[in-house]
Amino acid sequence: MVRDSSTFYESVSLIYEELMRDVNYKKWSKYLLDIISEYLDNKDPSILELGAGNCKIARKISKKYRNIIASDLSLRMLQQGKNVFISKVCCDMTSLPFYNKFDLIYSTFDSVNYILSKRKLLTLFLEVKKVLSATGIFTFDVSLEKNSLDFEGSYTVEGKINGFSFTRKSKYNSSSRIHKNIFIITDEYGNVKKEIHTQKIYKFETYFDIIAKAGMYVVECLDAFTFNNGNQNSERAQFIIKIINTNAKF
């Protein structure tokens, strides 16, 4: 019997390590640290990660910067691994519960693509603006259409880990610009769970428009994992944005 899992990442958390086994966390973390050193003068910044997942990136960042909070919508994902020196908060990135300000807010693994409407995307940037310090930065990566076009047909991956077997089917609809990953996960007793992850692949210029509407601006947009300029033909773009200083004198 197949049943839908109503809790985000509830089932996928069981196989997440296998799904991400080819991810170079060390390289990804170093890239973020290079961005931090480039754009932040504060030697002891307060940091918030959105969509932290299993906290592997946060754990590596925390080796240099100790004042870090890892947040994620999925409690199950936050409970993965042993990150005893990292504060964790289970929350929605479009409804942040914090009252303090952060010098750096970041998000990885195209978490922003899980926001499925422009209205909610604007809400995200407004929420970030609310808790970002006046001189702070928000950096995040997004998956662009070039990365999804390979999945216009369908693409299937199978695997096993810790007694679970799974199938992941990826499919992109270029008309709706919706990219879906459908997971079928079977445990050792034959119980089957289905979990569907849906992402919106926004046009490149959409991010600039909505960031501006939120009263923020793009300091730089990079071709992800490089310091070259990103563009609509990039597979993944890395944004670095700040709050517009309305008190600035020209």
TALIN-V808900 format. One record per residue. N is the residue number from 1. RES is the residue in one letter. PHI is phi in radians with two decimals (* if undefined). PSI is psi in whole degrees, 0 to 359 (* if undefined). NEAR is the number of other ideal C-beta (glycine too) atoms within 8 Angstrom. Layout:
n->{N:N}
res->{RES:RES}
phi->{PHI:PHI}
psi->{PSI:PSI}
near->{NEAR:NEAR}
This chain:
n->{1:2:3:4:5:6:7:8:9:10:11:12:13:14:15:16:17:18:19:20:21:22:23:24:25:26:27:28:29:30:31:32:33:34:35:36:37:38:39:40:41:42:43:44:45:46:47:48:49:50:51:52:53:54:55:56:57:58:59:60:61:62:63:64:65:66:67:68:69:70:71:72:73:74:75:76:77:78:79:80:81:82:83:84:85:86:87:88:89:90:91:92:93:94:95:96:97:98:99:100:101:102:103:104:105:106:107:108:109:110:111:112:113:114:115:116:117:118:119:120:121:122:123:124:125:126:127:128:129:130:131:132:133:134:135:136:137:138:139:140:141:142:143:144:145:146:147:148:149:150:151:152:153:154:155:156:157:158:159:160:161:162:163:164:165:166:167:168:169:170:171:172:173:174:175:176:177:178:179:180:181:182:183:184:185:186:187:188:189:190:191:192:193:194:195:196:197:198:199:200:201:202:203:204:205:206:207:208:209:210:211:212:213:214:215:216:217:218:219:220:221:222:223:224:225:226:227:228:229:230:231:232:233:234:235:236:237:238:239:240:241:242:243:244:245:246:247:248:249:250}
res->{M:V:R:D:S:S:T:F:Y:E:S:V:S:L:I:Y:E:E:L:M:R:D:V:N:Y:K:K:W:S:K:Y:L:L:D:I:I:S:E:Y:L:D:N:K:D:P:S:I:L:E:L:G:A:G:N:C:K:I:A:R:K:I:S:K:K:Y:R:N:I:I:A:S:D:L:S:L:R:M:L:Q:Q:G:K:N:V:F:I:S:K:V:C:C:D:M:T:S:L:P:F:Y:N:K:F:D:L:I:Y:S:T:F:D:S:V:N:Y:I:L:S:K:R:K:L:L:T:L:F:L:E:V:K:K:V:L:S:A:T:G:I:F:T:F:D:V:S:L:E:K:N:S:L:D:F:E:G:S:Y:T:V:E:G:K:I:N:G:F:S:F:T:R:K:S:K:Y:N:S:S:S:R:I:H:K:N:I:F:I:I:T:D:E:Y:G:N:V:K:K:E:I:H:T:Q:K:I:Y:K:F:E:T:Y:F:D:I:I:A:K:A:G:M:Y:V:V:E:C:L:D:A:F:T:F:N:N:G:N:Q:N:S:E:R:A:Q:F:I:I:K:I:I:N:T:N:A:K:F}
phi->{*:-1.83:-2.32:-1.33:-1.62:-1.42:-1.70:-1.05:1.14:-1.04:-1.55:-1.11:-1.02:-1.24:-2.10:-1.04:-1.03:-1.23:-1.06:-1.82:-1.10:-1.59:-1.34:-1.59:-1.08:-1.10:-1.15:-1.11:-1.14:-1.10:-1.07:-1.13:-1.12:-1.12:-1.14:-1.05:-1.16:-1.30:-1.98:-2.06:-1.53:-1.10:-1.40:-2.34:-1.26:-1.58:-2.19:-2.21:-1.79:-1.79:1.16:-1.25:1.03:-1.48:1.23:-1.15:-1.18:-1.02:-1.11:-1.28:-1.11:-1.21:-1.19:-1.84:-2.13:-1.42:-1.53:-2.35:-2.07:-1.79:-2.16:-2.81:-1.23:-1.70:-1.11:-1.08:-1.20:-1.08:-1.42:-1.26:1.30:-2.08:-2.01:-1.19:-1.74:-2.00:-1.31:-2.21:-2.33:-1.55:-2.80:-1.53:-1.17:-1.68:-2.66:-1.38:-1.62:-1.61:-1.91:-1.46:-1.77:-2.04:-1.39:-2.45:-2.15:-2.46:-2.52:-2.25:0.97:0.76:-1.04:-1.11:-1.15:-1.31:-1.48:-1.71:-2.42:-1.11:-1.09:-1.24:-1.12:-1.08:-1.02:-0.99:-1.14:-1.19:-1.15:-1.07:-1.01:-1.12:-1.98:-1.64:-1.15:-1.02:-1.88:-1.37:-2.21:-2.06:-2.14:-2.66:-1.93:-2.33:-1.53:-1.83:-1.10:-0.99:-1.27:-1.64:-1.09:-1.16:-1.94:-1.10:-1.39:-2.78:-2.42:-2.12:-2.19:-2.16:-2.90:-2.48:-2.85:0.87:1.51:-1.84:-2.00:-2.59:-2.22:-2.08:-1.92:-1.89:-2.62:-2.07:-1.87:-1.23:-1.28:-1.54:1.01:-1.88:-1.97:-2.02:-2.05:-1.90:-1.90:-2.01:-2.10:-2.08:-1.55:-1.17:-1.71:1.56:-1.25:-2.10:-2.19:-2.11:-2.40:-1.98:-1.88:-2.04:-2.19:-1.79:-1.76:-1.25:-1.14:-0.93:-1.24:-1.03:-1.07:-1.09:-1.09:-1.29:-1.05:-1.13:-1.09:-1.44:1.40:-2.22:-2.52:-1.51:-1.23:-2.78:-2.19:-1.97:-1.23:-0.89:1.29:-2.35:-1.97:-1.50:-1.13:-1.49:-2.70:-1.12:-1.68:-1.25:-1.32:-2.53:-2.05:-1.94:-1.70:-2.14:-2.25:-2.40:-1.40:-1.17:-1.51:-1.29:-1.65:-1.14:-1.85:-1.98}
psi->{134:132:149:140:119:345:126:127:11:314:320:333:334:336:9:320:319:321:324:17:334:0:130:88:325:315:317:317:320:321:316:319:324:320:317:313:331:324:351:130:335:124:343:66:152:131:140:128:132:136:46:341:235:7:16:321:314:321:321:320:324:347:335:323:112:336:77:140:130:125:151:152:333:113:324:321:318:333:353:139:176:96:69:341:9:129:138:140:127:113:165:131:345:9:75:134:13:147:340:167:149:142:333:130:133:159:144:179:42:38:328:333:344:351:118:0:154:326:315:328:318:319:318:309:326:321:317:315:323:328:6:136:160:329:9:171:150:121:136:155:150:150:132:175:327:327:334:340:336:347:19:329:253:156:128:136:141:153:175:145:135:40:357:141:150:157:132:121:124:138:137:133:108:339:313:348:36:130:123:140:119:121:129:116:127:129:180:346:3:2:136:134:147:134:130:125:125:131:148:128:90:156:148:313:341:320:317:317:313:324:317:320:332:359:30:172:156:113:316:146:121:153:116:140:9:177:24:156:135:159:183:346:1:149:324:138:143:116:140:116:157:168:136:129:100:348:0:142:134:*}
near->{4:7:7:7:9:4:7:5:13:11:12:12:13:9:15:13:9:10:9:7:6:4:6:6:9:7:8:12:11:8:10:13:10:9:11:11:7:6:9:11:4:6:4:6:13:11:14:13:17:13:14:14:14:11:15:9:14:13:11:10:14:11:5:5:10:6:7:14:11:14:14:14:9:13:7:10:13:14:6:11:7:3:10:4:5:12:6:12:9:9:10:6:14:9:8:12:5:9:3:6:8:14:12:14:15:12:13:12:7:11:11:12:12:11:11:8:7:8:6:10:13:11:10:12:15:9:12:14:11:7:13:12:8:5:6:15:13:15:14:12:13:12:12:13:10:8:10:13:9:7:11:9:5:7:9:8:7:7:10:6:10:5:5:12:8:14:9:12:10:13:12:13:10:9:4:5:11:11:16:12:10:12:14:11:15:10:8:5:4:6:7:10:11:13:13:9:10:9:13:12:13:11:7:12:7:10:13:10:8:12:13:9:8:11:8:14:8:11:8:7:11:13:12:11:8:6:4:6:7:11:7:8:4:12:7:13:14:15:15:14:12:11:9:7:6:5:4:5:3:2}
